[in-house]
Amino acid sequence: MQSSDSPAVLLVEDYPPSRYATGRVLRQAGFTVREAENGIEGLRLARDCPDVIVLDINLPDVDGFEVCRRLKADPATRSIPVLQLSAARRGLEDRVQGLEGGADAYVAQPVEARELVATVNALLRMRRAEQEAVASRDLAEARAREAQALAGRLEVALEAAAAGNAAKGRFLATMSHEIRTPLNAIAGYVDLLLLEVQGPLTSLQADHLERVQRAQQHLLGLINDVLDYAKLEAGYAELQVEAVALEGPMRAAEAMVRPQAEAKGLHLEVRCGAPLYTLADAGRLRQVLLNLLGNAVKFTPAGGRVELWCEAEDASVRLHVRDTGMGIPAAFLAEIFEPFVQVDGALTRTQQGTGLGLAISRELARGMGGALTAVSTPASGSVFTLILPRAPEDGAG
């Protein structure tokens, strides 16, 4: 579309009186009008990309049908709306031929001035809507490229951190903050586009945006894991330890993973038994249970079983998460709680993460005065046990 404040109309009409009359109506309506008296001249002037082309069918060299076909076949001009004008004597077949040839609207002469202006304005609105849709698509694609670039930066950061030394904690925290800010900006722009504030989206555009949104959420989850572990390792994490009834965090974690478990056809069972209390940070306890249950659901094949239950033992409580998944080879059991460690295997390669979930869970267990252990039998499943200090039965400190 031309940059002038006044929309530009190209009028292609060979008959001088008609060209004068039509041009006068358009100019009085506020349009900037350029005129061509034959098809070849019209095709040449169309290369300047007017906002709308008003095209007569009866031209001395190339008829309007052919001119329209050429315009719509040329990538440089195909998006320009074309209004075809025909003599009143032409019938339905000519109207159909014009529209099938690519015309965006068709009126018969003589045409009322108000109808002509209204039709041109309607075509302008249509073109603006198309341009806004293209702009939205381009913005979504740009945000997708940003997300991919951020993913590359994150991967580099994780590799550097894994091979680092005592400065790893400070590096991860700084890098995570730097990446989190643009990720949140991407989330905001994607949300605005999905709300269709700038106009309606096609289903394909909405699908692309939703993919960007999922990628952003996944990357943000990875960043949060990295930052969480960096704080725990550096001793900056604050834990609010108090008496906590186990049933609350257990049921909360269950509610969050049950949809995924049911989607895989897993049998998920959570048993609380008699009320038990522990000394822990309720939010962090829920985080550990969610991580253990989430891993169990993730790595248990369809139709398997996942269980969570608790029991008291002297001065401690034990929360067990058992699954019937692939199990963990004995050689890896001593390493699975180390940061950035993932068990190799076909199933785990389809469920990639940071390799920090269990490391974070172990550090949280230690921070609450407890421990996290695991036993496993390959091809049979695993049992993770979270051991925490026991609080009095009434929950009083």
PyMOL commands that set and color helices and strands:
alter all, ss='L'
color gray80, all
select helices_A, chain A and resi 16-28+39-46+64-73+92-100+113-162+168-194+203-234+247-263+282-298+330-333+346-349+357-367
alter helices_A, ss='H'
color red, helices_A
select strands_A, chain A and resi 8-12+32-36+52-56+82-87+105-109+242-245+267-271+277-280+305-313+316-323+371-377+381-389
alter strands_A, ss='S'
color yellow, strands_A
deselect
rebuild
show_as cartoon
